Amino acid sequence: MKNNKNNIDNKNNRNDKHIVNPIQWFPGHMAKTRRIISESLPQVDIVLELLDSRAVISSQNPEIKKLTGKFNKPVLTLMNKSDLADNNINQKWVGHYRKNGEYILPIDCRSGAGLKNMPSKIKEILSEKLERYKSRGMTGRRIKAMIVGIPNVGKSSLLNKICRDVKAKVEDRPGVTLRKQWVSADNFGLGIDLLDMPGVLWPKFESEEVGLNLAFIGSIKDDVLDLTETAVKLCVFLGEKYPEELASRYKLDINYISEENIDGYEIFSQIGKNRGYIISGGEIDGERCAKTILTEFRSAKIGRISLEQPEINN
C-alpha cells in the first residue's frame, strides 16, 4: 500500500494533466460555443443557466455572466440535481440569490421536481416585456430562451422533460451535446422556444478547489484525470464535512475517520479493503475503488452532499 501512496505523491510534483495543478481543458468546440452564445444572445428574451446544486459556484461559468450583462439579458438560475444535494444548503443558496436580487429555482430534471414553477417564474421575470408586447397587440409572440450550462449539468434531461416530441441524447458524461438546436417547449404551460447550447467550460480553472469540484460531479471527463487521486481527495472532503455518511456507506469507524492525523489515502484504502477490492500481492485495486467512490457520490448513494455553501463562497 505504501508504494501506491508514494506513486500518488510523485504525481503531485509533475506538471501533467492531474488535478493538483490548475486544469487546462478548453477543447476547440468550447471556444466555438462561446462565440455562438455571444452571437445568439440578441435573439433571446431570457437565459436559463443550469447549475449543479452540489457545486453552485464551481458549476457557474463566469463567461455567461459577462455575456448576459453585455447584452442586458435577464438570467434565471436553475439549481439542477437538487435531490442529490444537501437540502439545508439548497435553501441557503436560494436565500443567498434572492438576497442579491437574483432569480433562482431548485429543480430536478430527471424527476421533474420544481419544473412546474418555471412558467410563472419566467413570466414574472419578463413581466414588463410581456406587457409591452400585449400593448402592441403581440399577444401570440412566443418567448425565446437560451439554455446554457457546463457539461453534464443536465440540459438534455431538462429538454426531455419540458419539450414534446424531443428526445435529446442523455448520458452521464460531459460533452454529449455538441451543437446548438432550437426546440419548442409546450409542457408545463410553457409557450417558449428554447435554444439549447452545448456545454461549455471556461479556459482555465485558477482554483484547485473548483477543478476538484467539477471532477467530483463529473463535469470534467474522467479520462483526463487521475481517478485514484480524485477519489482520495473526495474522501478527504467527505471525512471533514460528511463523516457520518461516509462511515455508514463504507462501514468505517467514525472515530477512525475523525483521527487528527488520518489522511485521505488511508480512508480510501480502508474502503477498498472493506469492499474486497484486493488484487495480487494484497494491494488495493485503486481504479476499481476510485470508480466506486465517485459513482456512488454522483448518484447520492453516500448521501445528499453539497460541496459548497454561500457562507463559505461569496
Contacts in CASP RR format, 6 or more apart in sequence:
PFRMAT RR
TARGET T0000
AUTHOR 0000-0000-0000
METHOD contacts of the structure
MODEL  1
MKNNKNNIDNKNNRNDKHIVNPIQWFPGHMAKTRRIISESLPQVDIVLEL
LDSRAVISSQNPEIKKLTGKFNKPVLTLMNKSDLADNNINQKWVGHYRKN
GEYILPIDCRSGAGLKNMPSKIKEILSEKLERYKSRGMTGRRIKAMIVGI
PNVGKSSLLNKICRDVKAKVEDRPGVTLRKQWVSADNFGLGIDLLDMPGV
LWPKFESEEVGLNLAFIGSIKDDVLDLTETAVKLCVFLGEKYPEELASRY
KLDINYISEENIDGYEIFSQIGKNRGYIISGGEIDGERCAKTILTEFRSA
KIGRISLEQPEINN
1 269 0 8 1.000
1 283 0 8 1.000
1 284 0 8 1.000
4 228 0 8 1.000
4 265 0 8 1.000
4 283 0 8 1.000
4 284 0 8 1.000
4 286 0 8 1.000
5 265 0 8 1.000
8 226 0 8 1.000
8 228 0 8 1.000
8 229 0 8 1.000
8 232 0 8 1.000
8 265 0 8 1.000
11 18 0 8 1.000
11 20 0 8 1.000
11 226 0 8 1.000
11 229 0 8 1.000
12 18 0 8 1.000
12 20 0 8 1.000
12 229 0 8 1.000
15 21 0 8 1.000
17 224 0 8 1.000
17 225 0 8 1.000
17 226 0 8 1.000
18 225 0 8 1.000
18 226 0 8 1.000
18 229 0 8 1.000
19 208 0 8 1.000
19 211 0 8 1.000
19 212 0 8 1.000
19 215 0 8 1.000
19 225 0 8 1.000
19 226 0 8 1.000
19 229 0 8 1.000
19 230 0 8 1.000
19 233 0 8 1.000
20 208 0 8 1.000
20 229 0 8 1.000
21 208 0 8 1.000
22 204 0 8 1.000
22 205 0 8 1.000
22 206 0 8 1.000
22 207 0 8 1.000
22 208 0 8 1.000
23 204 0 8 1.000
23 205 0 8 1.000
23 211 0 8 1.000
23 214 0 8 1.000
23 220 0 8 1.000
24 203 0 8 1.000
24 204 0 8 1.000
25 201 0 8 1.000
25 205 0 8 1.000
25 220 0 8 1.000
25 224 0 8 1.000
26 201 0 8 1.000
26 202 0 8 1.000
26 203 0 8 1.000
26 204 0 8 1.000
29 178 0 8 1.000
29 198 0 8 1.000
30 198 0 8 1.000
30 199 0 8 1.000
30 200 0 8 1.000
30 201 0 8 1.000
33 180 0 8 1.000
33 197 0 8 1.000
33 198 0 8 1.000
33 199 0 8 1.000
33 200 0 8 1.000
34 63 0 8 1.000
34 67 0 8 1.000
34 200 0 8 1.000
36 180 0 8 1.000
36 197 0 8 1.000
37 63 0 8 1.000
37 64 0 8 1.000
37 67 0 8 1.000
37 146 0 8 1.000
37 148 0 8 1.000
37 197 0 8 1.000
37 200 0 8 1.000
38 67 0 8 1.000
38 70 0 8 1.000
40 146 0 8 1.000
40 180 0 8 1.000
40 195 0 8 1.000
40 197 0 8 1.000
41 47 0 8 1.000
41 67 0 8 1.000
41 68 0 8 1.000
41 70 0 8 1.000
41 71 0 8 1.000
41 73 0 8 1.000
41 146 0 8 1.000
42 71 0 8 1.000
43 144 0 8 1.000
43 195 0 8 1.000
44 73 0 8 1.000
44 144 0 8 1.000
44 145 0 8 1.000
44 146 0 8 1.000
44 195 0 8 1.000
45 73 0 8 1.000
45 74 0 8 1.000
45 126 0 8 1.000
45 129 0 8 1.000
45 143 0 8 1.000
45 144 0 8 1.000
45 145 0 8 1.000
46 73 0 8 1.000
46 74 0 8 1.000
46 75 0 8 1.000
46 76 0 8 1.000
46 122 0 8 1.000
46 125 0 8 1.000
46 126 0 8 1.000
46 143 0 8 1.000
46 144 0 8 1.000
46 145 0 8 1.000
46 146 0 8 1.000
47 64 0 8 1.000
47 68 0 8 1.000
47 73 0 8 1.000
47 74 0 8 1.000
47 75 0 8 1.000
47 76 0 8 1.000
47 145 0 8 1.000
47 146 0 8 1.000
47 148 0 8 1.000
48 75 0 8 1.000
48 76 0 8 1.000
48 78 0 8 1.000
48 145 0 8 1.000
48 146 0 8 1.000
48 147 0 8 1.000
48 148 0 8 1.000
48 194 0 8 1.000
49 60 0 8 1.000
49 61 0 8 1.000
49 64 0 8 1.000
49 75 0 8 1.000
49 76 0 8 1.000
49 77 0 8 1.000
49 78 0 8 1.000
49 148 0 8 1.000
49 149 0 8 1.000
50 78 0 8 1.000
50 80 0 8 1.000
50 147 0 8 1.000
50 148 0 8 1.000
50 149 0 8 1.000
50 153 0 8 1.000
50 154 0 8 1.000
50 155 0 8 1.000
50 158 0 8 1.000
51 59 0 8 1.000
51 60 0 8 1.000
51 77 0 8 1.000
51 78 0 8 1.000
51 79 0 8 1.000
51 80 0 8 1.000
51 149 0 8 1.000
51 153 0 8 1.000
52 58 0 8 1.000
52 59 0 8 1.000
52 79 0 8 1.000
52 80 0 8 1.000
52 81 0 8 1.000
52 150 0 8 1.000
52 153 0 8 1.000
52 217 0 8 1.000
52 219 0 8 1.000
53 79 0 8 1.000
53 80 0 8 1.000
53 81 0 8 1.000
53 82 0 8 1.000
53 84 0 8 1.000
53 85 0 8 1.000
53 90 0 8 1.000
53 93 0 8 1.000
53 106 0 8 1.000
53 306 0 8 1.000
54 81 0 8 1.000
54 84 0 8 1.000
54 85 0 8 1.000
54 213 0 8 1.000
54 216 0 8 1.000
54 217 0 8 1.000
54 305 0 8 1.000
54 306 0 8 1.000
54 307 0 8 1.000
54 308 0 8 1.000
55 213 0 8 1.000
55 214 0 8 1.000
55 216 0 8 1.000
55 217 0 8 1.000
55 306 0 8 1.000
55 307 0 8 1.000
55 308 0 8 1.000
56 79 0 8 1.000
56 93 0 8 1.000
56 308 0 8 1.000
56 310 0 8 1.000
56 313 0 8 1.000
57 210 0 8 1.000
57 308 0 8 1.000
57 313 0 8 1.000
58 209 0 8 1.000
58 210 0 8 1.000
58 211 0 8 1.000
58 213 0 8 1.000
58 214 0 8 1.000
58 217 0 8 1.000
58 307 0 8 1.000
58 308 0 8 1.000
59 149 0 8 1.000
59 150 0 8 1.000
59 153 0 8 1.000
59 213 0 8 1.000
59 214 0 8 1.000
59 217 0 8 1.000
59 219 0 8 1.000
61 148 0 8 1.000
61 149 0 8 1.000
61 150 0 8 1.000
61 200 0 8 1.000
61 201 0 8 1.000
61 202 0 8 1.000
62 202 0 8 1.000
63 200 0 8 1.000
63 202 0 8 1.000
64 75 0 8 1.000
64 148 0 8 1.000
64 149 0 8 1.000
65 75 0 8 1.000
68 74 0 8 1.000
68 75 0 8 1.000
73 146 0 8 1.000
74 103 0 8 1.000
74 125 0 8 1.000
74 126 0 8 1.000
75 102 0 8 1.000
75 103 0 8 1.000
76 103 0 8 1.000
76 104 0 8 1.000
76 105 0 8 1.000
76 118 0 8 1.000
76 121 0 8 1.000
76 122 0 8 1.000
76 125 0 8 1.000
77 97 0 8 1.000
77 102 0 8 1.000
77 103 0 8 1.000
77 104 0 8 1.000
77 105 0 8 1.000
78 104 0 8 1.000
78 105 0 8 1.000
78 107 0 8 1.000
78 118 0 8 1.000
78 158 0 8 1.000
79 85 0 8 1.000
79 90 0 8 1.000
79 93 0 8 1.000
79 94 0 8 1.000
79 104 0 8 1.000
79 105 0 8 1.000
79 106 0 8 1.000
79 107 0 8 1.000
80 107 0 8 1.000
80 108 0 8 1.000
80 109 0 8 1.000
80 153 0 8 1.000
80 154 0 8 1.000
80 157 0 8 1.000
80 158 0 8 1.000
81 108 0 8 1.000
81 109 0 8 1.000
81 153 0 8 1.000
81 154 0 8 1.000
82 90 0 8 1.000
82 106 0 8 1.000
82 107 0 8 1.000
82 108 0 8 1.000
82 113 0 8 1.000
83 108 0 8 1.000
83 111 0 8 1.000
83 113 0 8 1.000
83 300 0 8 1.000
83 304 0 8 1.000
84 298 0 8 1.000
84 299 0 8 1.000
84 300 0 8 1.000
84 304 0 8 1.000
84 305 0 8 1.000
85 304 0 8 1.000
85 305 0 8 1.000
85 306 0 8 1.000
86 304 0 8 1.000
86 305 0 8 1.000
86 306 0 8 1.000
87 304 0 8 1.000
89 306 0 8 1.000
89 309 0 8 1.000
90 106 0 8 1.000
90 306 0 8 1.000
92 309 0 8 1.000
92 310 0 8 1.000
92 311 0 8 1.000
93 104 0 8 1.000
93 106 0 8 1.000
93 309 0 8 1.000
93 310 0 8 1.000
94 104 0 8 1.000
94 106 0 8 1.000
95 310 0 8 1.000
96 310 0 8 1.000
97 103 0 8 1.000
97 104 0 8 1.000
98 104 0 8 1.000
103 121 0 8 1.000
103 124 0 8 1.000
103 125 0 8 1.000
105 114 0 8 1.000
105 117 0 8 1.000
105 118 0 8 1.000
105 121 0 8 1.000
106 114 0 8 1.000
107 113 0 8 1.000
107 114 0 8 1.000
107 115 0 8 1.000
107 118 0 8 1.000
107 158 0 8 1.000
108 114 0 8 1.000
109 115 0 8 1.000
109 154 0 8 1.000
109 157 0 8 1.000
109 158 0 8 1.000
109 160 0 8 1.000
109 161 0 8 1.000
110 157 0 8 1.000
110 161 0 8 1.000
112 161 0 8 1.000
115 158 0 8 1.000
115 161 0 8 1.000
115 162 0 8 1.000
115 188 0 8 1.000
116 188 0 8 1.000
118 162 0 8 1.000
118 188 0 8 1.000
118 190 0 8 1.000
119 188 0 8 1.000
119 189 0 8 1.000
119 190 0 8 1.000
119 191 0 8 1.000
122 143 0 8 1.000
122 145 0 8 1.000
122 190 0 8 1.000
122 192 0 8 1.000
123 130 0 8 1.000
126 143 0 8 1.000
130 143 0 8 1.000
133 139 0 8 1.000
133 140 0 8 1.000
133 141 0 8 1.000
142 184 0 8 1.000
142 191 0 8 1.000
142 192 0 8 1.000
142 193 0 8 1.000
143 191 0 8 1.000
143 192 0 8 1.000
143 193 0 8 1.000
144 192 0 8 1.000
144 193 0 8 1.000
144 195 0 8 1.000
145 192 0 8 1.000
145 193 0 8 1.000
145 194 0 8 1.000
145 195 0 8 1.000
146 194 0 8 1.000
146 195 0 8 1.000
146 197 0 8 1.000
147 155 0 8 1.000
147 158 0 8 1.000
147 159 0 8 1.000
147 194 0 8 1.000
147 195 0 8 1.000
147 196 0 8 1.000
147 197 0 8 1.000
148 155 0 8 1.000
148 197 0 8 1.000
148 199 0 8 1.000
148 200 0 8 1.000
149 155 0 8 1.000
149 197 0 8 1.000
149 199 0 8 1.000
149 200 0 8 1.000
150 174 0 8 1.000
150 199 0 8 1.000
150 200 0 8 1.000
150 201 0 8 1.000
150 214 0 8 1.000
150 219 0 8 1.000
151 174 0 8 1.000
151 175 0 8 1.000
151 176 0 8 1.000
151 199 0 8 1.000
151 200 0 8 1.000
151 201 0 8 1.000
151 219 0 8 1.000
151 220 0 8 1.000
152 172 0 8 1.000
152 173 0 8 1.000
152 174 0 8 1.000
152 175 0 8 1.000
152 217 0 8 1.000
152 218 0 8 1.000
152 219 0 8 1.000
153 199 0 8 1.000
153 219 0 8 1.000
154 170 0 8 1.000
155 168 0 8 1.000
155 177 0 8 1.000
155 196 0 8 1.000
155 197 0 8 1.000
155 199 0 8 1.000
156 168 0 8 1.000
156 169 0 8 1.000
156 170 0 8 1.000
156 176 0 8 1.000
156 177 0 8 1.000
156 196 0 8 1.000
157 168 0 8 1.000
157 170 0 8 1.000
159 166 0 8 1.000
159 168 0 8 1.000
159 183 0 8 1.000
159 185 0 8 1.000
159 194 0 8 1.000
159 196 0 8 1.000
160 166 0 8 1.000
160 167 0 8 1.000
160 168 0 8 1.000
160 170 0 8 1.000
161 187 0 8 1.000
162 185 0 8 1.000
162 187 0 8 1.000
162 188 0 8 1.000
162 190 0 8 1.000
162 194 0 8 1.000
163 183 0 8 1.000
163 184 0 8 1.000
163 185 0 8 1.000
163 186 0 8 1.000
163 187 0 8 1.000
163 194 0 8 1.000
164 184 0 8 1.000
164 186 0 8 1.000
164 187 0 8 1.000
166 183 0 8 1.000
168 177 0 8 1.000
168 183 0 8 1.000
168 196 0 8 1.000
169 176 0 8 1.000
169 177 0 8 1.000
170 176 0 8 1.000
172 298 0 8 1.000
173 218 0 8 1.000
173 221 0 8 1.000
173 222 0 8 1.000
174 199 0 8 1.000
174 218 0 8 1.000
174 219 0 8 1.000
174 220 0 8 1.000
174 221 0 8 1.000
175 198 0 8 1.000
175 199 0 8 1.000
175 221 0 8 1.000
177 196 0 8 1.000
177 197 0 8 1.000
177 198 0 8 1.000
177 199 0 8 1.000
178 198 0 8 1.000
179 198 0 8 1.000
180 195 0 8 1.000
180 196 0 8 1.000
180 197 0 8 1.000
180 198 0 8 1.000
181 195 0 8 1.000
181 196 0 8 1.000
182 193 0 8 1.000
182 194 0 8 1.000
182 195 0 8 1.000
182 196 0 8 1.000
183 193 0 8 1.000
183 194 0 8 1.000
183 196 0 8 1.000
184 191 0 8 1.000
184 192 0 8 1.000
184 193 0 8 1.000
184 194 0 8 1.000
185 191 0 8 1.000
185 192 0 8 1.000
185 193 0 8 1.000
185 194 0 8 1.000
201 214 0 8 1.000
201 219 0 8 1.000
201 220 0 8 1.000
205 211 0 8 1.000
205 214 0 8 1.000
211 220 0 8 1.000
212 230 0 8 1.000
212 233 0 8 1.000
212 234 0 8 1.000
213 307 0 8 1.000
213 308 0 8 1.000
214 220 0 8 1.000
215 225 0 8 1.000
215 230 0 8 1.000
216 230 0 8 1.000
216 234 0 8 1.000
216 237 0 8 1.000
216 294 0 8 1.000
216 297 0 8 1.000
216 298 0 8 1.000
216 307 0 8 1.000
217 298 0 8 1.000
217 307 0 8 1.000
218 294 0 8 1.000
218 298 0 8 1.000
222 294 0 8 1.000
227 287 0 8 1.000
227 290 0 8 1.000
227 291 0 8 1.000
227 294 0 8 1.000
228 268 0 8 1.000
228 286 0 8 1.000
228 287 0 8 1.000
228 289 0 8 1.000
228 290 0 8 1.000
230 290 0 8 1.000
230 294 0 8 1.000
231 268 0 8 1.000
231 289 0 8 1.000
231 290 0 8 1.000
231 291 0 8 1.000
231 293 0 8 1.000
231 294 0 8 1.000
232 264 0 8 1.000
232 265 0 8 1.000
232 267 0 8 1.000
232 268 0 8 1.000
232 290 0 8 1.000
233 264 0 8 1.000
234 293 0 8 1.000
234 294 0 8 1.000
234 297 0 8 1.000
235 246 0 8 1.000
235 264 0 8 1.000
235 265 0 8 1.000
235 267 0 8 1.000
235 268 0 8 1.000
235 271 0 8 1.000
235 293 0 8 1.000
236 263 0 8 1.000
236 264 0 8 1.000
236 267 0 8 1.000
237 307 0 8 1.000
238 245 0 8 1.000
238 246 0 8 1.000
238 297 0 8 1.000
238 302 0 8 1.000
238 305 0 8 1.000
239 246 0 8 1.000
239 257 0 8 1.000
239 258 0 8 1.000
239 264 0 8 1.000
239 267 0 8 1.000
241 305 0 8 1.000
242 302 0 8 1.000
242 303 0 8 1.000
242 305 0 8 1.000
243 254 0 8 1.000
243 257 0 8 1.000
243 258 0 8 1.000
244 254 0 8 1.000
245 302 0 8 1.000
245 303 0 8 1.000
245 305 0 8 1.000
246 252 0 8 1.000
246 257 0 8 1.000
246 267 0 8 1.000
246 302 0 8 1.000
247 253 0 8 1.000
247 254 0 8 1.000
247 257 0 8 1.000
249 296 0 8 1.000
249 301 0 8 1.000
249 302 0 8 1.000
249 303 0 8 1.000
250 270 0 8 1.000
250 271 0 8 1.000
250 274 0 8 1.000
250 275 0 8 1.000
251 274 0 8 1.000
252 267 0 8 1.000
252 270 0 8 1.000
252 271 0 8 1.000
252 274 0 8 1.000
256 262 0 8 1.000
256 270 0 8 1.000
257 267 0 8 1.000
268 284 0 8 1.000
268 286 0 8 1.000
268 289 0 8 1.000
268 290 0 8 1.000
268 293 0 8 1.000
269 284 0 8 1.000
271 289 0 8 1.000
271 292 0 8 1.000
271 293 0 8 1.000
272 278 0 8 1.000
272 284 0 8 1.000
272 285 0 8 1.000
272 286 0 8 1.000
272 289 0 8 1.000
273 284 0 8 1.000
275 289 0 8 1.000
275 292 0 8 1.000
277 284 0 8 1.000
277 285 0 8 1.000
277 286 0 8 1.000
277 288 0 8 1.000
277 289 0 8 1.000
277 292 0 8 1.000
278 284 0 8 1.000
278 285 0 8 1.000
279 285 0 8 1.000
296 302 0 8 1.000
297 305 0 8 1.000
END
